[in-house]
Amino acid sequence: MTGSQHSGVSHPGSGPSAAPLGPARRTVLAAGLGVAATGITAGRAAASTAAITGTKIRNLTGPAETGAFAAPWTDLGIPARCPDGTMLFVCGDTFDGAGVGDRDWRAPVGLRARHPDVDHLVIDDSVGGAHAVGLVPEGHENNTTAIPSDVFTIGGTMYMHLMRGVLYQTHHSDFWRSTDNGQTWQYLCQWPGDQYGGQFQQKTYAVADDGFCYVLSTVFNRDVASDLLLHRVRQDQVGNPAAYQPWGYANGAWAWGNYPTTITGRRRWGEICFRAMGGKYALTWLNMEPLSMRAQIFTLPTSNLFTTPEQTIIVPTTPGNESGNAVASPYGGFIVPGSTFGDFNITVSQWYDAQNYRVMQYRINGLAV
């Protein structure tokens, strides 16, 4: 749950180890996106004014869509194509009951579309069947949680990256793999939360056709300005922290192995998603100031993002005034497998009250490639 506003009164989750959403957690979340789109300060002028349009295709989660899996209230929904051809949506803080925080707090969970056609995406299964289970051990003691930042597939193996600790106070991040289409997960490794000044907390992976994964990372805290760092790692070494090679500028040149330096302007980042697709690379992210979702399309992982146009794909609005690509309290923005630049689909999360906390599918048109 990385949205904008809590419902007010905290409630304990179910089970002996579940903890209530305490006051400190509510305060952090309430300081996030906010309900209104007004009062946003003028930020960078780099965002493109190209005629990009968008359309909401459907709600992917909600009482009608995922209530049958005890997951009516959930967010993020990071989509990955599984080795068996299904699509797994890895979600964040998930609740059953009457609304956000009511009962049965789990994170992360896996919801599944058994027929992953981007034109007809319907979640019709979950890891756990009639009760979506937590994918990894997480008892939420002292309001800790496990927020996914990415999930992706290499060959017959899926990988998942989680940020662990109290929300926006990442103690460490850890990495997991599954060889059964996301049904069970095995721990691989972890990174300290303060590595590179915290700028290695939130990671997203582009699986390239050259044998490498290219990894972008930031601080996981929307209120803190962060660099965007780039690493590469051989695909057969993604579970080995020592194998991650940074990209940085030193002695007048950029090179692999230099200490990592930012590859674009420092800013307050929300969620990030990095993918190799269509012979190029796509980066989407939640931009905090001004609030929007943006995309950059470029030819190489090492392309100059300082000069690559930023294209605004989702804009904020207020509840009741949503249309096109204007969304109340948007966050997330993960690229759906099967997308093309001409048919670009993303999962967009929304949270502005206890009954408006969901994952949606949006189609974006007009991206400049």
C-alpha positions in Angstrom: 0.0 0.0 0.0 1.8 3.1 -1.2 -1.0 5.4 -2.0 -2.4 8.6 -0.7 -4.8 8.4 2.2 -5.7 6.0 5.0 -9.3 5.5 6.0 -8.9 6.9 9.5 -9.2 4.2 12.2 -6.6 1.4 12.1 -7.7 -2.2 12.5 -5.7 -5.2 13.3 -5.1 -7.9 10.7 -6.1 -11.4 11.1 -3.9 -14.1 12.7 -1.6 -13.9 15.7 1.2 -12.1 14.0 -0.7 -9.4 12.1 -0.3 -5.9 13.4 -2.6 -2.9 13.2 -2.0 0.0 10.8 -0.6 2.3 13.5 -0.7 6.1 13.7 2.8 6.5 12.3 2.0 4.5 9.3 -1.2 6.4 8.6 0.7 9.7 8.9 3.3 8.6 6.4 0.7 7.5 3.9 -1.5 10.5 4.3 1.4 12.7 3.4 1.7 10.9 0.0 -0.3 11.8 -3.1 -3.3 13.5 -1.6 -6.8 13.5 -3.1 -6.7 16.8 -4.9 -4.6 17.7 -7.9 -4.5 21.3 -7.0 -1.6 23.1 -5.3 1.0 21.1 -7.2 4.1 23.2 -7.7 5.5 23.8 -11.1 8.3 21.4 -11.6 10.6 20.5 -14.5 9.7 21.8 -17.9 11.2 18.7 -19.6 7.9 16.8 -19.8 6.7 16.6 -23.4 3.5 18.4 -24.5 2.9 15.8 -27.3 -0.7 14.7 -27.8 -0.7 11.7 -25.6 -4.1 10.3 -24.7 -5.2 7.4 -22.5 -8.2 5.3 -21.7 -9.2 3.3 -18.7 -9.8 -0.3 -19.9 -11.0 -1.8 -16.7 -10.6 -2.3 -12.9 -8.3 -5.3 -12.4 -9.0 -5.5 -8.6 -11.8 -4.6 -6.3 -14.7 -6.4 -4.5 -16.2 -7.5 -7.8 -13.0 -8.4 -9.5 -10.9 -10.0 -6.7 -13.1 -10.3 -3.7 -13.5 -14.0 -4.5 -9.8 -14.4 -3.6 -10.1 -12.5 -0.2 -8.3 -9.6 -1.9 -10.9 -6.9 -2.6 -8.5 -4.2 -1.5 -5.0 -4.2 -3.0 -2.6 -2.2 -5.1 0.5 -2.1 -7.4 -0.3 -5.2 -9.4 3.2 -5.5 -11.1 2.5 -7.8 -14.1 4.8 -10.5 -15.3 4.4 -13.2 -17.9 4.9 -16.6 -16.3 6.8 -19.4 -17.9 3.4 -21.3 -18.4 2.0 -18.3 -20.3 -0.3 -17.0 -17.5 0.2 -13.5 -16.1 0.9 -12.9 -12.5 0.1 -9.6 -10.8 2.2 -9.1 -7.7 0.4 -6.8 -5.4 1.3 -4.8 -2.3 -0.6 -4.4 1.0 -3.8 -6.4 0.6 -6.8 -6.6 2.9 -10.1 -8.4 3.1 -13.3 -7.0 4.8 -15.1 -3.7 4.4 -12.1 -1.6 3.3 -8.5 -0.8 3.5 -7.1 -1.9 6.9 -10.2 -3.8 7.9 -8.6 -7.3 8.3 -6.3 -10.0 7.0 -3.3 -7.8 6.0 -1.0 -9.6 3.6 1.9 -8.4 1.4 2.9 -9.3 -1.2 0.2 -11.4 -2.9 -0.1 -12.9 -6.3 -3.2 -12.6 -8.4 -3.3 -14.4 -11.8 -4.9 -14.0 -15.2 -4.9 -17.4 -16.8 -5.5 -15.9 -20.2 -3.2 -12.9 -20.4 -4.5 -11.2 -23.5 -4.0 -7.4 -23.0 -7.4 -6.8 -24.6 -9.2 -9.1 -22.2 -7.2 -9.1 -19.0 -9.3 -10.6 -16.2 -7.9 -11.9 -12.9 -9.4 -15.3 -12.4 -7.1 -17.0 -10.0 -4.7 -16.3 -7.2 -1.7 -17.9 -5.4 -3.7 -19.6 -2.7 -6.9 -20.1 -4.6 -9.9 -18.8 -2.7 -7.6 -17.0 -0.2 -4.7 -15.2 -1.8 -1.8 -15.9 0.5 1.3 -13.9 1.3 4.0 -14.9 -1.1 6.8 -14.7 1.5 6.9 -14.7 5.3 5.9 -11.2 6.6 4.0 -10.9 9.9 3.8 -7.1 9.8 5.2 -6.8 13.3 5.7 -3.1 14.3 4.0 -2.1 11.0 6.7 -3.6 8.8 5.7 -4.8 5.4 7.1 -6.2 2.1 6.4 -3.9 -0.8 7.3 -5.4 -4.3 9.2 -3.1 -6.7 9.5 -5.6 -9.5 8.8 -9.1 -10.8 10.1 -10.5 -14.0 10.9 -13.8 -15.8 14.1 -15.2 -17.3 13.5 -18.5 -19.0 11.7 -20.8 -16.7 12.4 -18.8 -13.5 10.6 -15.8 -12.1 12.2 -13.2 -9.8 10.7 -10.8 -7.3 12.3 -7.8 -5.6 10.9 -6.6 -2.2 11.5 -3.6 0.0 11.3 -4.6 3.7 10.6 -2.5 6.8 8.3 0.2 7.8 6.9 2.0 4.7 9.5 4.5 3.4 12.0 3.4 6.0 13.5 0.5 4.1 15.7 -1.6 6.4 16.8 -3.9 3.5 15.6 -5.1 0.2 15.5 -8.8 -0.7 15.3 -11.0 -3.8 13.3 -14.2 -4.4 12.8 -16.7 -7.2 10.1 -19.1 -8.3 10.4 -22.1 -10.6 6.7 -23.0 -10.5 5.1 -19.9 -12.1 4.9 -17.9 -8.9 3.2 -20.4 -6.7 6.2 -20.7 -4.2 9.2 -18.5 -3.7 12.7 -19.1 -2.5 14.9 -16.5 -0.9 18.1 -15.6 -2.8 19.8 -12.6 -1.3 19.4 -9.1 0.2 20.9 -5.6 0.1 21.2 -3.2 3.0 18.8 -0.3 3.0 21.5 2.3 3.2 23.5 1.1 0.2 24.5 4.1 -2.0 22.8 6.4 0.5 19.5 4.5 0.2 19.5 4.8 -3.6 19.6 1.0 -4.1 16.3 0.4 -2.3 13.8 0.4 -5.1 14.9 -1.6 -8.1 13.4 -2.4 -11.5 14.9 -4.8 -14.1 15.0 -4.7 -17.9 15.8 -8.2 -19.2 17.8 -7.6 -22.4 18.6 -9.9 -25.3 22.4 -9.6 -24.7 22.5 -11.8 -21.6 22.3 -9.0 -19.1 19.6 -7.4 -16.9 19.9 -3.7 -16.6 18.8 -2.4 -13.2 17.6 1.1 -12.3 17.3 2.1 -8.7 16.2 4.9 -6.4 15.4 5.7 -2.8 12.0 4.3 -1.8 10.5 7.5 -0.3 8.4 9.9 -2.2 9.4 12.8 0.0 13.2 12.4 -0.6 15.0 13.5 -3.7 17.0 10.7 -5.2 19.4 10.0 -8.0 18.5 7.3 -10.6 21.3 4.7 -10.6 22.1 2.1 -13.3 23.7 -1.3 -12.9 24.0 -4.4 -15.0 24.2 -8.0 -14.0 24.4 -11.2 -16.0 21.1 -13.0 -16.1 22.5 -16.1 -14.6 23.9 -14.0 -11.7 20.9 -11.9 -10.7 20.9 -13.5 -7.2 24.5 -12.5 -6.5 24.9 -9.0 -5.1 28.6 -9.0 -5.9 27.9 -9.4 -9.6 26.0 -6.1 -10.0 28.2 -3.7 -12.0 27.5 0.0 -11.6 27.5 2.6 -14.4 29.2 5.9 -13.5 31.0 9.0 -14.6 34.7 9.4 -13.6 37.9 10.8 -15.1 35.9 12.4 -17.9 34.1 9.3 -19.1 31.2 7.0 -18.4 32.1 3.4 -17.8 30.9 0.2 -16.2 32.6 -0.4 -12.9 32.9 3.3 -12.0 31.1 4.3 -8.8 27.5 4.8 -9.7 26.4 8.4 -10.6 22.9 9.5 -11.5 21.9 9.0 -15.1 19.2 11.7 -15.0 18.1 14.7 -13.0 17.7 14.2 -9.3 14.0 14.2 -8.2 11.4 12.7 -5.9 10.6 9.4 -7.5 7.5 7.2 -6.9 7.3 3.7 -8.5 9.6 3.0 -11.4 9.3 0.3 -14.2 12.1 -0.4 -16.7 11.6 -2.8 -19.6 13.3 -3.9 -22.8 10.7 -4.0 -25.5 10.3 -3.4 -29.3 14.1 -3.2 -29.8 14.3 -0.3 -27.4 14.0 0.4 -23.7 11.0 2.0 -21.8 11.1 3.6 -18.4 7.9 4.6 -16.7 7.6 6.3 -13.3 5.5 8.2 -10.9 6.8 11.8 -10.9 6.1 13.6 -7.6 6.7 17.2 -8.6 4.6 18.0 -10.6 2.5 15.0 -10.0 2.2 12.8 -13.1 3.2 9.5 -14.6 5.9 9.8 -17.2 7.7 7.7 -19.8 11.0 7.8 -21.6 11.8 5.7 -24.7 15.4 5.2 -25.7 17.7 3.0 -27.7 20.3 1.8 -25.1 20.4 1.3 -21.3 23.2 3.8 -21.3 21.3 6.4 -23.4 21.4 10.0 -22.2 18.3 10.4 -20.1 19.1 14.0 -19.3 18.2 14.9 -22.9 15.6 12.1 -23.7 12.1 13.7 -23.8 9.9 12.9 -20.8 6.4 12.1 -22.0 3.5 12.6 -19.6 1.2 9.5 -19.8 -1.1 10.0 -16.7 -2.2 13.3 -15.2 -3.9 13.8 -11.8 -7.4 14.9 -11.1 -10.0 14.7 -8.3 -12.5 12.0 -7.6 -15.5 12.3 -9.8 -13.6 14.1 -12.5 -11.7 11.3 -14.1 -11.7 10.9 -17.9 -9.2 9.8 -20.5 -5.8 9.6 -18.9 -6.7 11.8 -15.9 -6.8 9.7 -12.7 -7.6 10.6 -9.1 -4.6 9.8 -6.8 -2.6 7.7 -9.3 0.5 5.8 -8.5 2.3 2.6 -9.8 2.4 2.6 -13.6 3.8 -0.8 -14.5 4.1 -1.9 -18.1 1.9 -4.9 -19.0 3.7 -7.7 -20.9 2.5 -7.9 -24.5 2.4 -4.1 -24.8 3.9 -2.4 -27.8 4.7 1.3 -28.2 1.6 1.6 -30.4 -0.6 -0.3 -27.9 0.9 0.6 -24.5 -0.8 -0.8 -21.4 0.0 -0.1 -17.8 -1.4 -1.0 -14.4 -2.3 2.1 -12.5 -3.1 2.1 -8.8 -5.5 4.4 -7.0 -6.1 5.2 -3.4 -8.1 8.0 -2.0 -10.4 6.4 0.6 -11.1 3.0 2.2 -13.2 1.8 -0.6 -11.2 3.3 -3.5 -8.0 1.3 -3.4 -7.5 -0.7 -6.5 -5.4 -1.6 -9.6 -6.6 -0.6 -13.0 -5.6 -1.1 -16.6 -4.9 1.9 -18.8 -4.1 2.1 -22.5 -1.8 4.9 -23.5 -1.8 6.2 -27.1 0.5 8.6 -28.9 3.9 7.8 -27.4 6.7 9.2 -29.4 9.3 6.4 -30.1 
